[in-house]
């Protein structure tokens, strides 16, 4: 995290934000299960079919206020307005990229905090049908603090509520409907660490897959984690066959301590074993994401360590060139280095893809989501942070383990 350790040992984010505003106490309708909505209607003497009418407005309509729900009597619209919000997000500020195939949206929450989401469209090609994937956020900010990720520079503000997560999907469903397309995939890979907000993430995924609501198949949902072991175990216990994606970034523990600070709490070997258990329980292939950083984690030694760690697993590795992050001293690995790394993994029988990025010019690529309007830290702080990262990565490359504290908020 772009942060400094203060006198009491706590870690403070370096981007100073104003206090959040007052929260709206009304829950968002999209996060209310149908059974709960039916119970609320029954208490008011309303027929059960009203729940279906409301759900149709929430999931298939484009209304932004309860006053627009004209299939409902006015008295019921007023009661809904008093008890629920039809949307928990302000109007999105959408920026296109990649000739319109990528869209980034900035969303304002009710307390003034901001989050970002990305829509990526893939045209039909050969036997593959056209796809549209929404990359959504689970937290405002992030507590993990991976130093190559812009979101970590913001620090952590709060977990998102179920409806705040689900409403991101609704925004992109409505946008796609306007261009004659439909949403085919959802990935929890936006701002935040999904498995540090695991109960709300699982409830949001349940809403997205509920046939009475959005109805997307569980196999079209991917939940990412930097390695929150209890969260993976909770996913296994929950049962649905969502795809698990692990942000690996390094197989050598001493280097992963630097690149993924929570490795000091949940070591990589234990995380990979939990991922294997998830694969055995669900039959789903594990996805491992690795950001390729020039001269840091792209060496022959790193490739060999990753090949040995994942050998024999039902897994797929995505190698992703690092996207430029303003406050990090590193840059992406050269293409030929990434190709050599991929060749080594493939020779070990590990399916590997080099994933070239989308949306870089608008800050929509992997590791760039930062709600950039939040502000910038002062230059001396940036310089000091760069120096610390250079020193830490050099020590890791010498095989020395980090002794820094785990970022506050991780696993508390």
Residue, then its C-alpha position, 0 to 999 in steps of 0.5 A: x500500500x502507498x503508505x508510511x508507518x507512523x510512530x505507533x506502528x500503524x500503516x497509513x495511506x498516503x493519499x489523504x481523502x476527506x471524511x465520508x459522508x452520511x450513509x443512506x440507511x435504506x438497503x438496495x433492492x437488488x441485494x434483497x432476496x426474493x423471499x425477503x421481498x415477498x415477506x415485506x409485501x405480505x406484511x403490507x397486504x400486497x399479493x405475491x406477484x408484486x415481488x415479480x413485478x418489482x424484480x422485473x423492474x430491478x433486473x430488466x428495466x432501466x428505471x432509476x427511481x421508484x416513482x418510475x415503477x408504473x406497473x405498481x400502485x402509487x401507494x406501494x411505490x411510496x412505501x418502497x421509496x421509504x424502505x429501499x433504494x432502487x439503485x445504490x450508485x450515482x449515475x456512472x461516468x463512463x470512458x471508452x477505450x480500445x475503439x469502444x470495446x473497453x469501457x471504464x465507469x466511475x461510480x459514486x457511492x452514497x457516502x461520496x466514496x468512488x469505485x471503478x468498474x470495467x466492461x470488456x467486449x470480445x467480438x465473435x471469432x471462429x467458434x467462439x461467440x461474442x462475449x461481454x465481461x464486467x470486472x466489478x469491485x468488492x471494496x472501496x479501496x484495498x487493504x492488501x497493498x500490492x505495490x504494483x497495483x494502483x488501488x492499493x495506493x488509496x488505502x482501505x475505506x470500507x467493504x461494499x454492501x451486497x446491493x452496491x456490488x450487484x448494482x455494478x452488474x446492473x449498470x453494465x447490463x443496462x448499458x449493453x442492452x442499449x447496444x443490443x448485447x448481453x452480459x456473459x461473464x462477471x469477474x470480481x477483479x476490480x477494486x478491493x480484495x473480494x475474499x476480505x468481504x467474502x460473505x457479501x461477495x457470495x451473497x452478490x454472486x448468489x443474486x447474480x446467479x439467481x434465476x428469479x433475478x439475473x440468472x447468470x450461470x455460476x460457471x460464468x462468475x470468477x472470484x479473485x483473491x490475493x490469497x485469503x485462506x479463510x475466504x477460499x475455505x468459505x468458498x469451498x463450503x458454500x458449494x457453487x461452482x464459481x471459478x477461483x482466480x488466485x493472484x500469484x505473482x511469485x512462487x518464491x515466498x521471499x519475493x511474494x512477501x514483497x509483491x503480495x504482503x498478505x503472503x506473510x500471513x497466508x503463505x503461498x504453499x498453503x494458498x495453492x493447496x487450498x486452491x487445489x481443494x477448491x478445484x477438487x470440490x468443484x471440478x473447476x480449473x484454478x486460474x492463477x494471475x501473475x503480473x510480469x515485472x521486469x527484472x523482479x519476478x520474470x527470471x528463469x529461477x521464478x519460472x522454475x519455482x512456479x512450474x514446480x509449485x503448480x506441476x500436475x494441477x488442474x490450473x491455467x496461468x495468465x501472464x499479464x505485463x505490468x501496467x504502469x502505476x505512477x508511484x511504483x519504480x518498476x515496469x513491465x517485463x519485455x515481451x520476449x522475456x514473458x514468452x520464455x517464462x510461458x514456454x517454461x510453464x508449458x513445458x511443465x504441462x501447465x496451460x499458460x496464456x499471455x494476456x495483453x492488456x485492455x484499457x491502458x490509456x484510460x487507466x482501466x487495465x489490471x492494477x490501474x483501478x484507482x478512482x484517480x480523482x481521489x487525489x495524489x500524494x506529495x512527491x517526497x512521499x512517492x520518492x521515499x516509497x520508490x526507494x523502499x520498494x527497490x530495497x525490499x525487492x533487492x533483498x527478496x532477490x537475494x532470498x531474504x524474507x520480509x519482516x514488515x507487518x502485514x497491512x492493517x485490515x488484512x485478516x483482522 
